[in-house]
Amino acid sequence: MRRERVVVLALDGVYPFELGIPSRILGAADDRYEVLTCSVDGRPVRTNADFGVTVEHGPEALATAGTVVIAPVAPAHLADEVSDDVLAALALIRPGTRIVSICTGAFVLAAAGLLDGRRATTHWQVADRFRRMFPRVDLDPDVLFVDDHPFLTSAGAASGVDVCLHLVRKDHGSRLANSVARRCVVPPFRDGGQAQYIEQPVPEQGAASTAGTRAWALERLDEPLTLADLSGHARMSQRTFARRFHDEVGLSPGRWLIQQRVARARHLLESSDLTVDQIAGRVGFATGASLRQHLNAAIGVSPQAYRRTFQTAR
């Protein structure tokens, strides 16, 4: 199988941890990707830590990429315009190339005008700054990543792991993505959004978590679970449960259930020959039509189209 070349662009002020995410995650995908790192001039790059990084490639590597990843830089390096050398490097990217940003890497794409009129995300701490600088971008600061093909933008730090696993899942199916996640000892899919990581008031001592109820619900997705069922299992009032659930997950219980059912349906579409109606029943959607509606809302395709995409991966 032909490997896809992924080229990571490192800019001055880059975060070392995020810079290494594509190589670590995509490099664990059974040799499906070749990951290279470049700079705008082929010279060493200053990081935001007390060391620099020597890269093996200059900007010409961007012209050979199937996917380009823009690694994030420290906020002090953010600007509403990009330098001439960065613009020249971005101009080398071939039309139609998939372009991914991690965290503040979205500022680089937005400053270059590549995200105008598109939906995108970035780290919640710099979301207000992003909106002021780039009002033409439809910013969603509540999610872990946005896939607005061919541009994918992700939130802070570890969401780079999420978006790279999403690439593996999209390209080769959930089975390989889950295998990569196990090798790297990370969750294959994180539920919720950025809201769960925004600083919140410290909960009162002894306050119960909804984690046990979430695990309980995942074992019963085929059942018509209601807020009353969930709050009853957690032994909380519905109002308290809904508030605490949102504080912990960043979503309402209803939205979270839909998200989990869609994720389970995608797995069954990839890994089984069950009909759409059978899958709908197994994941808790009342009808195949309901599954079609929710899958299309989540990823923009029908169950049949999604299954066809992953037939080769299977």
N, C-alpha and C positions, 0 to 999 in steps of 0.2 A: 504494500500500500504506500502511495506517495505521501511523504511527510509535508505538512504545511509549514512554511517558514514564517515565524513570528519574530518581529524585530521590535525591541524595546528601546525607546529613546530616553536617554538619561540627560537631564539638564542640570546646570549648576544649582546647588541647594537641594538636590534630590534626597529623599528619605531612603536610606539603605534597605530597610526592611521591605518596603513596598517594591523597590527596584528588583528584588530577588523573587517576588511572588510568581511572576509568569514562568520563570525558569523552573522553580520548584514544583508548581502545580502542573503545568503543561508538560514538563519533563518527566512526570510520573505516568503519562498517558500512553504507555506501551509503544513508545517511539513514533507516535502519530504527529508530533510537532518537533521542529528544529527551532530553538530559541537563540537568537543573537541579540547582543546589546551594542548600541552605538551612541555616539555623541554627535553634536552638530558640526564638529570639526575633526573628529578622530582623536582628540587629545583627552587626557585624564579629566575627570569631572570632580568638582568639589561637592561633597555631600553636606548635609546639615549636621553631621557628627564630626568627630575630631580626626577624620581620615578622608582621603580621596579615593576614587575608583578609577582604575585604568581599564579602558575598554579596548576591544580588538578591532572595532569597525568604525568607519566614518559614516556620514549621512548617506552615502551612496547605497548602503545596505537597505535603506527604506524603499528604494525602487524595486527591490527583489521580494518584498514581503507580501504574504497573503493577508496577514493581520499585523497591524502596528499598535503598540501599547505605549501610551504616554505616561511615564512614571511621575508621581507627584513631587512637588517641591515645597519647602517650608514657606509659610505665609509671607515672610519678608521678601520673597522673590516674586510674588505675584504682581502683575501689572495689567492694565486694561489694553495694552498693546504688546505685541511680540516683537522681538528684535529681528533685524534683517536676516541674521544667520539662521534663526529658528524658522522664519518664513521660507527661506530658501530650502531648508531641510524638508519642511512639510510639503513644499511644492514637488519634491521628488516622489512622493507617494502616488502610486498609479491610481487612476480613477476606478472606483468600485471596491477598493481595498477596505477591508473591515478595520475600523479604528476604535481602539478602546482607551479610555482614560481611567486612572485610579485616583480617587480622592481629588486633590487640587489640580490634577492633570486636566480637568475639565476647563480650568481657567485658560490654559494654553489653546485648547480647541475653540473656546468661545472668543478669545481675543483675536484669533485668526479668522473669525466669522463663519466657522464651520458648523456651529450649532444654532445659528439664527433660524427661528421658526421651528425648532425641534424641542422635544422633551428631553430633559437631562437631569442629573443629580450631582451633588458634590457633598463634602463633609458638612454636617449640620452647623458646625461652629462658624463657617464662613459663608453660609447660605445668604444672609442679608447682604453681605458685601458683594457676593456674586450677582444678586438681583440688581443692586444699584449700578454695577459696572456693565451688566449685559441684559438690559431689559427685553431684548428681542428673543431671549431663550426662555422656554417654558420650564422653569426649574421646579422640580419636585423634591424637596428636602426630606421627605418622610420615608423614602424607600432605600434599599441597600444597593440596587443598581437599576439602570434603565437600558433596555434594548430597543433603540430606535434605528434599526438597520439603515446604513452600515455603521452607525455610531453607537457605541455602548459606553455609558458613563457609570462610575460606581462611587460609593461614598467613602468614608475614611478607612484607612489602614486595612483591617482584615476583610473589608468588603471587596478588596482586590482578589482575595481567595474566592469569594462568592462568584464574582463575575468570571474568573478563569474556569471555575467548575461549570458555570453556565455555558461557556464556550465548548467545553468537552461534551457536556450533555447535549448541546444543540448539534454539534458536529458528529458525534459518535454514539449518542444514546446514554440513558441513565445508568446502565450496567457498568460501563467504563467509568463514568463520572463517580459513581459510588465506590468503585475500586480505587480510583485516585484518592478520594477522600479518606478511605481507610488507610492507605499507605502513608498519607500525610497527617493522619490522626486529627482530622477536622470534620465537622458535620457536613454531610453531602448537600444539605439544604437548610438554611436558617430561616425560620418563620419570622413574621413580623417585619418591622422596618426600623429606621433610625430612632424613632421616638423612644424606644425602649432603652437607648443608650444616652439620652439627654439627661443631664443631672436633674434628679427629682428630690423632693423632700424625703428625708429618711423615714421609712415606714415605722409606725408605732411598734414597740417591742412586742413580739409574740404574734405579729400579724401573719396570717396564713398565706401561703403562696398558691397560685393556680396551677403550678407545674404538674402536680399529681393528677389533676382533673384533665389537663391537656393530654397527658399520657393515656389516661383512661379513655378519653374521647377518640384518640387515634386507633384504639382497638375496636371501636364501634362506629366507624365512619359510615357503615352501611345502614345504620339506624337513624331514624328521623330525630336527631338530637335537637333539643330546644334550650333556650336560656334557663328555663326552669330545671331541666335535667342537669345541666352543667352546674348551676348554682347549688342544686340539691346535693350533688355528689361532693361539692366543695364545702357543704354545710355553711353557706353564706346566703344572705339575702340576694335577690337578683341584682339590686342596685349596687351593693357592695362588690359583688363578684364582677359585674361588668366594669366597674371603675378600676378594680385591682387588676383585672385581666388586661385592660388597655394600658395601664401603667407598666406592666411587665412585658407585654408583647408588642405594643404599639398599634394594635388593631382591635376592633370590636370582636367579641366571640363569633358573631355571625360571619364576618369577613374572614376570620381565621379559618373557620370550618370550610368555607368555600375554597380557600387557598389550599388547604390540605386535601380536599376531595379532588381538586384539579390536578394536584401533584400526583396523587395515587392513580388517577385516571390516565395521566401521561405515562406512568410506569407500565400500566396494564396494556395500553395501546402499543407500547414498544415491545413488550416481552411476552404477549399472549396473542391468541387468535380469537379471543372472545368478541362477540358482537358489541356494537356501541350500546345497545340496550342492556346487555348483560353487564358491561362495565359500569354503566350508570347505576344499576342496582347494587353492585358491589361497593361503590364508593359513596352511596347515599343521595344521589340525585334521583328525583322521582321518575324521570323519563329520559330517553335518549335525547329528546329535544332540549331538555334542561342542560344536559351535559354539553351538547353542541353550543348552546348559548354561552355558558360559563367558560368553556375552552376558548371560544372565539374572543370573548372579552379579555381573557388573560393573555393569549399569545397570538390572536389574530388569524387562526386557521381552524378548519373543521377537523373533527376526529379522523376522517378518512385521509385528509391531506397530511395530517401529522403522522399517521401510521405509515403512509407511503414514504415519507421522508426518512423514516428509520428502518425501513425493510432491509436496506444494505447493511446498516449498523448491526442488525440482529444476525 
